[in-house]
Amino acid sequence: MTIFILLIFALLLLYKLYLDAKSFSKFNLTLYLFLALGFILFEIENGSMGAILYLSLLLLFNLLATNYGSKKGIVFGIMLLVALPFSKNNILLAQSGFLGIMPGMFKLIEKSENKKENKRLEITRDALHLIIGVAIISLAMLLPDPRGLIIALIIVGFILGSYTIISKGKFSRMLYRFERKNTYFGSGAIWLALGALLSMGFIFSRNFLIAVLAAIFIGDPLATIVGVKFGKHRIFYNREKSVEGSFAYFVAVLAVAYPFIGLYALPIALIAAFVESWGIEIDDNLMVPIILSILLFLLYI
């Protein structure tokens, strides 16, 4: 088994090096830094699957991210979806997913313009975001460990997004109507997936995980809908955000999280609402889980 895992890792690494050598102008050094981070993280946690398997998963997710929109991405996605039921450690898989996809997202930070100009489009997008979020949180509440299911949904979303990019059918045109101008197709969904992977990989308590997922899947879209429709009072440190939207975010997270973590829901809802209203360059669907995951991870260890 060890030889097989080593062989898989070697093949994945060689393939990645081949892709980098083939298009040297697009060489992404950050991946290899994240590989080192993944190895260090494994050593700290002393997991049960082995560092080589961990790094193999990380490489596989990175290949998924850097080949986004291609036929290769669909093939890798299907392979990973088939392999998911055999995973014994969904936390490890979530960590690998986050560390593997994040290097490929730096290009989106640099090039993608994410201006919210069309209010009707924003409400439509966030209404869909909210519906999906309610469904995911409801499923998470019913399962002792919802990580495997959420990772499966993320992979299915990736396969669907890849198919949409290479397809020219009615279904693809319909999905493109939900996308903002001057952005990469699916970039918003990828940021959301990254936030979910980060939360699942670094928050070990199911109840606290549900609280953080509620912030990005329910609080965030609800804040935009309320802010666009009813926001009249601007926040003094960010004129693009409204008091009404941030208050809706806070109340939503508090209401969902309180039954699971009690009074701990109050500081989590406050921190999440403040970070969302902060208005920094990094997408808030990633920034909120980063802040909360760091705090909860430090408290855990």
N, C-alpha and C positions, 0 to 999 in steps of 0.2 A: 504493500500500500504506500509506503514511504517513497519508494522508487517511482511509482505512478504519479504521486503528487509533485515530486521533483521534476519529472518529465513535463507535466502540464505547465508548471511554473516556467521552466526553461523555454518551452514553445511560445508561451504568451509573451515572455520578455523578448525573445528573438523577433517575434512578429512586431512588437511595439518598436523595437530598435530599427527594424526594417522600414516601418512607416516613417519614423523620424529621419532616417538617412535618405529616404526617397524624396522627402520634402524638407530639406534642412532649414529652409527659411521659416518653417513653422515649428521648428524644434522647441519643445516645451520642457524646459529644465525643471519646472515646478513639480511635474509628475514624480521625478526621481527624489525630490525633497520630501514629497508626501509618502513615497515608499519607505524612506528612512523613518519618517514620523510614525508610519504604521507599524514598523518593526519595533520601535521604541515602545509604542503603546501596548503592543502584545507582550513585551517583556515586563512592563509594569503590571499588567493585569494577570499575567501567567495563565492564559487561557488554555483550553484543552484540545484545540484543533491543530495547533502547530503553526509556527511563524510562516512557513513556506506556503501553507494553504491560505493563511491570512493575506499574504502578499499576492497570491494568485487571484484571489477574489478582488483585491484592490486593482490589479492590472486589468481584470476582466471588465470591471465597472468603468475604468478609464477608457478602454477600447470602445465600450458602448457610448460614452460621452463624446469622444473625439470623432466617432463615425456617425454621429447623430444625423438622421435623415437619409442614410444610405441603406442599401439592401443588406450590407454586412451587419448593420445595427439591428435589423429585424431578426437575422439569424442568431446573433449573439443573445438577443433578448429572449427568444424562444428557448434557446439552450439553458439560459439562466432560470427561466420560469419552470422548465422541466426539472432542473436540479434542486429547486427551492424546497420541495417537500422532504428531501433527504438531509437538509441542514439541521444540525443539532444545536446550533447557537445563533439565534436570530440577532442578538446584540452584536456579535462579531460581523455578521453579514451587513447590518446597518452601518457599522463603523467603516467597513470596507467600501460600502457604497458611497458614503459621504467623502471619504478620503480619495476615492477613485474618480468621482465626478468633479469635485471642486477644482482641480487644476485646469480642466477644460473650460470652466466657467469664467476664468479671468478675462478671456477675450470679450465676453458679453459685457463685463464691467467697463471695459475700455471703449467698445464700439457702439453698443446699443443705446439708443435714445429712448427714454421711457416717459415721454410726456403725456399726461392725461388730459387730452384736449376735448374729446367727445364724451360728454357726460352720460348720454344715453348708452354708449358702448360700455362705459365703466360700470354702470348699474347692471347691465346685462351680464358682463363678465363676472362681477362679484356676486350676483344672484346665483349664477351657476356654481361659483366657488363655494357659496354658502350651502347650497343643496348637497354638493359632494361632501362638504365638511360635516354636515349633520349626519349623513349616511355613515361616514367613516367613524365619527365619534360614537354613534349608536352601536356600531359593530364592535368597537374597542371596549365599550362598556360590558358587552356580553361575553368577551373572551378573557381567559386568565392571562394570556400574553398575546396582544394583538399585533406584534411586530411582523410575524410571518405573513399575515394577511395584507397588511399595509405595504410591505415590500413587494408582494405579488401584484398589488394594484399599481404600484409605481412602475414596475416592469411592463405591465400591460399597457399603461399610459405611454411608456416609451415606445413600445412596438406600434401602438396606434399613431403616435406622432410621426414616427419614421415612415409609416405607410402613407400618412397624409402628405408628407413632403414630396414623395416620389410619385404619388397618384394625382390624377387630374380629374377625378370623378366628382359627382355631386356632393358626396360626403366630405371630401377634402375642401371643396369651395365653401361648404357650410361652416366648417371649423375655422377657416381663414377669416370669416366674418367676425369672429370673436377676438382676433388679434389686433393689437395696436399698430399704428403706422411706425415706421422707422425702428422696428425691433425684429430680432430673430424670431421666427415662428417657434412657439412653445417655450420661449425663455421664461415667461412668468410661471409656467407649470414646473419648469426645471428648478427654479428658485424654491418653489413650494415643496417639491420633492426633496431637495437638499435640506431644507429646514426640518422636514419630517425624519429624514435619515439621521440627521445630527441628533435630534431629540431621542430617537429610538436607540442610538448607539451609545449615548453618554448619560442617559437618565435611566437608572436601573429599577426604580420603583414604578410599577404599573400605574398607580394612582396619580403620581406626580407627572408621569408621561401623558396621561389623559389631560391633565390641566394645561400642559404646554401645547399639546396638539390642539386643544380648544382655542388657544390664542391665535394660532396661524390658520386654522381651518374655519373658525366661527367668528372670533373677535375681529380679525382683519377685514374680511369682506363686509361684515355688518358695520364697521366703522366707516368704510367708504360709502356704503349705501346711505347711511344716516347723514354723513357729512355732506354728500352731494345734494340730497333731497332737503335737508333741514338745517344744514350748517350755516349759521349767521354770525357767530362770534369766533373770530380768529384767535389762535393761540399766540401769545406774545413772542415766543422764541421760534415759531415756525408759522408764517402767515398762510402757508398752503394747507394747514390742518385746522380743523374746527374743534371747539370745545365740545360740541354736540357729538361729533364722530368719536372723539377720544373717550367721552363718557360712555357711549354705547359699547365701545370696545371693553372698557373696564367692567361694566355691568355684565356683559355676556360671559367674559372669562370667569368672573366671580361666581356667577350663577351656575355655570357648568362645573367648575372646579370644587366648589364648597362641599358638595355631598361626598367627595372623594378624599379631600385633604383638610377639610375643616377650615380653621382660621388661617392656615398657611396660604389659602387661596387669596387672601387680601394683599399681602406683599407681592405675590406673583402677578396678580391682576394689575396692580399699580405699576410695577416695573415694566410689564409688557405694554401697557397703554402708553407709558412715557417713551419707551424705545420706539414704538410705532409712530409716535407723533414727532420724534426727534428730527426726521428728515435728512438723514445722512445718505451718502451715495449708495451704500450696500442695500439691496432689497430687504424690506422689513420682514418678509417671510423667512429670511435667513438670519437677519440681525437679532430678532427677538429670540429664536431658539439658541443662538450663540450665547447671548447674555445669560439666559435662564439655565442653559445646559452647564455653563461654566460654574455658576453659583451652586446648582444642585449637585454637580459632580464633586466639587470641593467639599460640600457639606457631607456627601456620602463617604468620601475617603477620610 
